[in-house]
Amino acid sequence: MVKSTSANGKKFTARVAVVAAGVVSPLGFGLSETLDSLREARDCVNRVTRFSVAQCRCKTAGQVPAERLLDEQRNRVRARRLHRASHMIICALGEALTQEPQFKPELTVIGTTSGGMSYGEDYYRSLKQGGNLRHSPTWIANYPAQKPVIDALEAFGIAAPCEVVSNACASGTNAIGHAFDCVRSGRYQRVLTGGYDALSELVFVGFDSLQASTPEKCRPFDRHRTGMVLGEGAAVLALENFNAARARGATVLAEITGYGISTDNFHLTQPDPSGIGPRRAMERTLQSAHISADAVDYINAHGTATPFNDTAEGKAISELFDRVPVSSTKSMMGHSLGAAGAVEAVICLLALQHQFLPPNINFRAPDEDIHLNIVANKAQPALVSTVLSNSFGFGGTNASILMRKFDA
């Protein structure tokens, strides 16, 4: 076994395999639909239908079809009582367990930012208007951030303890990184991990009021970018001790080899313009994996299309890497906050399995201040062995993970 180092510097020896994955996002239900959307460079952002956006600057988001979520549930009566975030995780977990039905997690680590926020909105609105609180037990019961995770575990008879990570937009990647450390340390053999977030009116209006959202197309790293669009989704990955997975004959989809974190401590909503926070997270990820920057074949950037974030991340990448291909798949599906790191980890997994570079759509004009090799507008075939995925959030929270292709 190869000795490695965790994000906190502790020596570990275990390799960590990804043996199954599932995903639901605006790109589609499941790995196959997601792969098709990536290869065809589909723009899956459209006008918001879940609530009124008449008074907002931004009127679009990446959305998961609500009725299809219900159609995927075996018990539609029970499903109608659950939060739609629960439906997303149930679908994603169901796909993963179909691939690997023998996977029995000892721990679950999931990232999110808003939990059941929309049920909190419903409760508050009814209370303020003096309306009927007949649905309040459902709203209250399904509001906590851990409830969608528990619903998914119960749906498949899994009794593993649940840990929820909420660290702004780095949450999904932090959850995967923590799960990775849990397996790598030898404390656990099998950990289920990922992230979720459902579109929330309060969060949507909040980003719009900050003028972080754009009324136009989402154009990460483009000279004319004017902001982000929100999205939603859920993704899970089944992580297992590599030797244990091989011994029982499990299929190894990829290996997670590195994880790094940092904090800017610069501003509540803006990154340090120098890019030092993202750079440190990426450097620590490379150190964790014991590889150099030139071993990375592709970077799935955080790439929100906000002016300051893209500039800081672009500066960090260009200083650390030499013309590595970069794309932000948020251009296709929006920014799903706590789910983003998990969904994008699955996208990286698909890039490794199918040997291609996911596209950064809506890219028209390079920014003279961002010197990156953008995978512009179309997916590209490529030899991809090692990929890096970035997630950076409000408050200067930065996280990166490294994933490597496995050849039997």
C-alpha positions in Angstrom: 0.0 0.0 0.0 1.1 3.6 -0.7 1.5 6.0 2.3 -0.5 9.2 2.0 -1.3 12.3 4.0 -4.7 13.7 4.9 -5.8 17.3 4.9 -4.7 17.6 8.5 -1.3 16.1 7.9 -1.9 12.7 9.5 -0.2 9.7 7.9 -2.6 7.1 6.3 -2.1 4.0 4.3 -5.4 2.8 2.8 -6.4 3.4 -0.8 -10.0 4.6 -1.3 -12.1 3.3 -4.1 -15.4 4.6 -5.6 -17.5 1.5 -6.2 -20.9 3.1 -7.1 -22.4 6.5 -7.7 -25.8 8.0 -8.4 -27.0 11.5 -9.4 -30.0 13.6 -10.1 -29.6 17.1 -11.5 -30.9 19.4 -14.2 -28.6 17.4 -16.5 -30.8 14.3 -16.0 -31.7 11.4 -13.8 -28.8 9.0 -13.4 -25.3 8.6 -14.9 -26.4 7.8 -18.4 -28.7 10.9 -18.9 -26.0 13.0 -17.3 -23.4 11.7 -19.6 -25.6 12.4 -22.6 -26.2 16.0 -21.5 -22.4 16.6 -21.0 -21.5 15.1 -24.4 -24.2 17.2 -26.1 -23.3 20.4 -24.2 -27.0 20.9 -23.3 -28.0 24.1 -21.6 -30.3 22.8 -18.9 -31.1 26.3 -17.3 -34.6 27.7 -17.9 -37.2 30.0 -16.4 -38.0 29.3 -12.7 -41.4 27.6 -12.3 -41.4 26.7 -8.6 -42.2 30.2 -7.4 -42.7 33.7 -8.7 -39.6 35.5 -10.0 -41.5 38.6 -11.3 -39.6 41.0 -9.0 -36.2 39.4 -9.4 -33.4 40.4 -11.8 -32.6 36.8 -12.4 -35.4 34.6 -13.7 -33.7 31.4 -14.5 -32.3 28.3 -12.7 -31.4 24.7 -13.3 -34.4 22.7 -12.1 -35.2 19.0 -11.6 -38.7 18.1 -12.9 -41.0 17.7 -9.8 -43.4 15.2 -11.3 -40.7 13.0 -12.5 -39.2 12.9 -9.0 -42.6 11.7 -7.7 -42.8 9.1 -10.6 -39.5 7.6 -9.4 -40.9 6.8 -6.0 -42.5 3.5 -5.2 -44.9 4.9 -2.6 -46.4 8.1 -4.1 -48.7 8.8 -1.2 -45.7 8.8 1.3 -43.5 10.6 -1.3 -45.9 13.6 -1.4 -45.3 14.2 2.3 -41.6 14.3 1.9 -39.5 17.3 0.9 -38.4 17.2 -2.8 -34.8 17.1 -1.5 -35.6 13.6 -0.1 -36.9 12.5 -3.5 -33.6 13.6 -5.1 -31.4 11.7 -2.6 -33.6 8.6 -2.8 -33.3 8.6 -6.6 -29.5 9.1 -6.4 -29.0 6.4 -3.7 -31.3 4.0 -5.6 -29.1 4.3 -8.6 -25.9 3.7 -6.6 -27.3 0.6 -4.8 -28.5 -0.8 -8.1 -24.9 -0.8 -9.2 -23.6 -2.2 -5.9 -26.4 -3.9 -3.9 -23.9 -5.5 -1.5 -22.5 -2.1 -0.4 -23.3 -1.7 3.3 -22.1 1.7 4.6 -20.9 2.1 8.2 -21.3 5.8 8.0 -23.1 8.4 5.9 -21.6 11.9 5.3 -23.7 14.3 3.3 -23.3 18.0 2.5 -26.0 20.6 2.2 -26.7 24.3 2.7 -30.4 24.9 2.9 -31.9 21.5 4.0 -35.7 21.7 3.9 -35.7 25.5 3.6 -38.7 25.7 1.4 -40.9 24.0 4.0 -39.7 26.6 6.5 -40.8 29.2 4.0 -44.3 27.6 3.7 -44.6 27.5 7.5 -43.5 31.1 8.1 -45.8 32.4 5.3 -48.8 30.7 6.6 -48.1 31.8 10.2 -47.6 35.4 9.1 -50.8 35.4 7.1 -52.8 33.8 9.9 -53.6 31.0 7.6 -54.3 27.3 8.0 -51.4 25.4 9.6 -52.9 22.0 8.8 -49.7 21.1 7.0 -47.4 22.4 9.7 -46.5 18.9 11.1 -45.2 17.9 7.6 -43.4 21.2 7.2 -41.7 21.0 10.6 -40.9 17.3 10.4 -39.2 17.7 7.0 -37.4 20.9 7.6 -34.2 19.7 9.4 -31.1 19.2 7.1 -30.6 15.6 8.1 -34.2 14.5 7.3 -33.8 14.0 3.5 -30.7 11.8 4.3 -32.6 9.8 6.9 -35.5 9.4 4.4 -33.1 8.0 1.8 -31.5 5.6 4.2 -34.8 4.3 5.5 -36.1 3.8 2.0 -33.3 1.2 1.5 -33.1 -0.2 5.0 -29.7 1.4 5.8 -29.0 2.1 9.5 -25.7 3.8 9.1 -25.1 6.9 11.3 -25.5 10.2 9.5 -23.2 13.2 9.6 -24.3 16.4 7.8 -21.7 19.0 6.6 -22.9 22.6 6.0 -20.0 24.8 5.0 -21.4 27.0 2.3 -20.8 26.0 -1.3 -17.9 23.8 -0.3 -20.2 21.5 1.6 -20.5 18.7 -1.0 -16.8 18.5 -1.5 -16.1 18.8 2.2 -18.4 15.8 2.8 -16.6 13.7 0.2 -13.3 14.7 1.6 -14.3 13.9 5.1 -15.6 10.5 4.0 -12.4 9.9 2.1 -10.3 10.6 5.2 -12.6 8.3 7.2 -11.8 5.4 4.8 -8.2 6.3 4.2 -7.5 6.4 8.0 -8.7 2.8 8.4 -11.5 3.9 10.8 -14.1 2.8 8.3 -14.3 0.3 5.4 -17.3 1.7 3.7 -18.8 5.3 3.7 -21.7 6.7 1.8 -21.1 10.3 0.9 -22.4 13.1 -1.3 -24.5 16.2 -1.2 -28.0 17.7 -1.9 -29.8 21.0 -2.2 -33.3 21.8 -3.5 -34.1 25.2 -5.1 -35.4 27.5 -2.4 -37.2 30.8 -2.9 -35.4 32.4 0.1 -32.0 31.4 -1.2 -32.9 32.4 -4.7 -34.1 35.9 -3.7 -31.1 36.3 -1.4 -28.5 35.7 -4.2 -30.6 38.0 -6.5 -30.6 40.8 -3.9 -26.8 40.5 -3.6 -26.8 40.9 -7.4 -24.7 37.8 -7.6 -27.2 36.2 -10.0 -27.4 37.2 -13.6 -30.4 38.1 -15.8 -28.4 36.7 -18.7 -26.7 33.4 -19.6 -24.3 31.9 -17.1 -20.8 32.4 -18.7 -18.0 31.1 -16.4 -14.6 32.7 -17.1 -16.0 34.7 -20.0 -15.0 38.3 -20.4 -18.7 39.3 -20.4 -19.8 37.2 -17.5 -22.4 38.9 -15.3 -23.1 36.4 -12.5 -24.3 33.0 -11.5 -27.6 31.0 -11.8 -28.8 28.7 -9.1 -29.5 25.0 -9.6 -30.4 22.0 -7.5 -29.7 18.3 -7.3 -28.3 15.4 -5.4 -25.4 13.0 -5.8 -24.0 10.1 -3.8 -20.8 8.1 -4.0 -20.0 4.8 -2.3 -16.5 4.9 -1.0 -14.7 1.7 0.1 -11.3 0.5 1.3 -9.7 -0.4 -2.0 -8.3 -3.8 -0.9 -11.7 -4.8 0.7 -13.5 -3.8 -2.5 -11.2 -5.8 -4.7 -11.3 -8.8 -2.3 -15.1 -9.1 -2.6 -15.0 -8.6 -6.4 -16.6 -5.1 -6.4 -16.1 -3.0 -9.5 -13.8 0.0 -8.8 -15.0 3.0 -10.8 -12.2 5.3 -9.8 -10.0 6.1 -6.8 -10.1 9.3 -4.7 -6.5 10.1 -3.9 -6.3 13.6 -2.4 -8.3 16.2 -0.5 -7.3 19.7 0.6 -9.0 22.6 2.4 -8.3 26.2 3.2 -10.0 29.4 4.4 -9.5 32.9 3.0 -10.6 34.9 6.0 -10.9 37.9 3.6 -14.6 38.8 3.2 -18.0 37.4 3.8 -19.0 37.0 0.2 -15.8 37.7 -1.9 -12.6 35.7 -2.2 -9.2 37.1 -1.6 -8.4 38.7 -5.0 -4.9 37.1 -4.9 -6.4 33.6 -5.2 -4.4 32.4 -2.2 -7.3 30.5 -0.7 -8.1 28.4 -3.7 -4.5 27.9 -4.4 -3.8 26.6 -1.0 -6.7 24.1 -1.2 -5.4 22.8 -4.5 -1.8 22.6 -3.3 -2.8 20.7 -0.2 -4.8 18.3 -2.4 -1.8 17.6 -4.6 0.3 17.1 -1.5 -2.3 14.7 -0.1 -2.1 12.7 -3.2 1.7 12.9 -3.5 1.6 14.1 -7.1 2.7 17.2 -8.9 0.5 19.7 -10.7 1.5 18.5 -14.2 0.0 15.1 -13.4 -3.5 16.6 -13.5 -5.3 16.2 -16.8 -8.5 18.2 -16.2 -10.0 20.6 -13.6 -13.7 20.9 -12.9 -13.6 24.5 -11.7 -15.9 26.0 -9.1 -16.6 28.7 -11.8 -19.7 30.5 -10.7 -19.4 33.2 -13.4 -19.3 36.0 -10.9 -16.6 38.5 -11.7 -14.5 38.2 -8.5 -14.8 34.5 -7.9 -13.8 33.5 -11.5 -10.8 35.9 -11.4 -9.5 34.6 -8.1 -9.9 31.0 -9.1 -8.5 31.6 -12.5 -5.4 33.3 -11.0 -4.9 30.4 -8.6 -5.2 27.7 -11.4 -2.9 29.6 -13.9 -0.2 30.0 -11.2 -0.3 26.4 -10.2 -0.9 24.6 -13.5 0.4 24.9 -17.0 -2.4 25.0 -19.5 -4.5 22.2 -18.0 -8.0 21.9 -19.5 -10.6 23.7 -17.3 -14.3 23.9 -17.4 -17.2 24.9 -15.2 -20.2 22.6 -15.7 -22.3 25.1 -13.7 -22.7 26.8 -17.1 -25.0 23.9 -18.1 -27.0 23.3 -14.9 -26.5 26.2 -12.5 -24.9 26.2 -9.0 -26.5 23.7 -6.7 -24.7 25.0 -3.6 -24.3 22.1 -1.1 -24.9 19.6 -3.9 -22.5 21.2 -6.3 -19.3 19.4 -5.2 -21.0 16.0 -5.1 -22.7 16.4 -8.6 -19.4 17.7 -10.0 -17.5 14.8 -8.5 -19.8 12.4 -10.4 -19.1 14.5 -13.5 -15.4 14.0 -13.0 -16.0 10.3 -12.5 -17.8 10.2 -15.9 -14.9 12.1 -17.5 -12.5 9.4 -16.2 -14.7 6.5 -17.3 -15.5 7.8 -20.8 -12.3 9.7 -21.5 -13.6 13.2 -22.4 -13.5 16.8 -21.1 -16.9 18.2 -20.0 -17.8 21.5 -21.7 -17.9 25.1 -20.4 -20.9 26.4 -22.5 -21.8 30.0 -23.2 -18.1 30.9 -23.6 -17.6 33.5 -26.2 -14.8 35.9 -25.3 -11.6 35.1 -23.2 -10.9 37.3 -20.3 -7.5 39.0 -20.6 -7.1 38.7 -16.8 -7.8 34.9 -16.7 -5.2 32.8 -18.5 -6.9 29.4 -18.6 -7.3 26.6 -21.2 -11.1 26.6 -21.3 -13.0 23.6 -22.7 -15.2 26.0 -24.6 -18.7 25.1 -25.6 -18.2 21.5 -26.7 -17.1 18.3 -25.0 -13.8 17.1 -26.2 -12.4 13.5 -26.3 -9.2 13.3 -24.3 -6.9 10.9 -22.4 -7.9 11.6 -18.8 -6.2 9.8 -15.9 -6.3 12.4 -13.0 -8.9 15.1 -12.4 -9.3 17.8 -9.8 -12.6 19.2 -8.6 -12.9 22.6 -6.9 -15.6 24.0 -4.6 -15.3 27.4 -3.0 -17.9 29.2 -0.8 -19.0 32.3 1.1 -16.8 33.1 4.0 -13.7 31.9 2.1 -14.3 28.2 2.5 -12.2 26.3 -0.1 -12.1 22.6 -0.8 -10.6 20.4 -3.6 -10.6 16.7 -4.2 -8.5 14.6 -6.6 -9.8 11.5 -8.4 -7.8 9.0 -10.5 -8.8 6.5 -13.2 -8.6 2.9 -12.2 -7.4 0.3 -14.7 -7.8 -3.3 -13.5 
